[in-house]
Amino acid sequence: MFIDGVQVEATSGASLPVTSPIDGRPFASIADGNAADIDRAVKSARKAFEKDSWSRATPAFRKKVLTKFAELVEKHADELAVLGVRDNGTEIGMAYKAEPLSAAGTIRYYAEAIDKVYGEIAPTAENVLGLIHKEPLGVVGVIVPWNFPLMIGAWKIAPALAAGNCVVVKPPEIASLTLLRLAELASEAGLPAGVLNVVTGLGAVTGEALGLHMDV
């Protein structure tokens, strides 16, 4: 898993096999997380949020980091496409365009939106000033399906990060590898530790724990 900026094992030490869609044989393993791991990731995200290193960072800084993030996803597009194909069996040509290239485009879109989406001044009486100021919510939980995890993950992760939130991602247990790698690239781009966390495991366990966590 990826929590607080580093790779970690499951609290229980358990793991799940990653099987090839070609022949069903295992070729890797991922941590089999549980509610304790989700809680650890959420606490890391909350701590990062309250440190203000991302949530209160200047728009220019957040844009710079997310732009670098998009560039790294493009740079590693071949690796990410092959990783996804080995994991969930998408055809390689489609995977290349729909996964890393689409994810990079999404991240870049929201990076550019950071300094272009403004607040508002509400229409009020002359003696009243009403301002609408956009603020991050806190810790955002993201649950991603198996079919295009990198593309769909980016749809959820990029806008949450652009707004200054911290994120805990629960990837599909049958296609987790690209999102784990994505978190590493985000860290390499300069995203502070704890801002983006990925907890692998079964939907009925980790997904439920994330969905029910009271600090998400």
Steps between C-alpha positions, in 0.01 A plus 500: 500500500604865484440694821662821622733515203650150528424140405366299795373149562155424635465528876411131511785400268248337264524518122291426192629334181500702177400260223555531128186536284683295236517173691390569857847448644622727781791726405509744795331573829347804669432579863163378626389800703226527759321766704815568705692582182224730379504676836878537478471654153216734599696619805802563279284698257336699782840580651627618162186707447535675834870570443386731217795396281252420223156622608627857554782492245498776242310424179827546311667226706213253461495570126875444473484166682200369305654609169817309590279206601335498156841516331624200698190297410569576133868416541410160647208438263647179353568356845154591628324362191682166521443481875127551447480248217674234710258575783157522333547389138414818310623500138836683495413768243184593684675479834775740391255768389225448754713444808829697541441754223143568610608517865778746417254716307256501790767593753627778273144633449442540873849640554412774252162557668663582833579862411202548269197403710415803711275575794201732465353817641133443577238752384402679821378836630743793484585474869572126490798316355451128434802297385503141379839346572583145389671285763613135517273260687760287678560129440339364184437126460533361149380153394596397147359223274708238321452577129708820451638562850763756401269709285204488739729544799638820348145632449454482876850563636602799286210738584518406868873581510460817293252633757747437782349184645687194623398165352472134597455268202363147512589343164327189361652188653533345153672804346699697759848523350469816291349703784777392735752618242302821452541584868877454471512737203294758690753487783785536251326807357513666841163418655552516880489175696150397605320702234440196275468155655409165340364209705459168321269220606154356452207730432286344770773575755709803404237658275236473769738638764582799280136566419398490866798686647375802692802718411448467123 
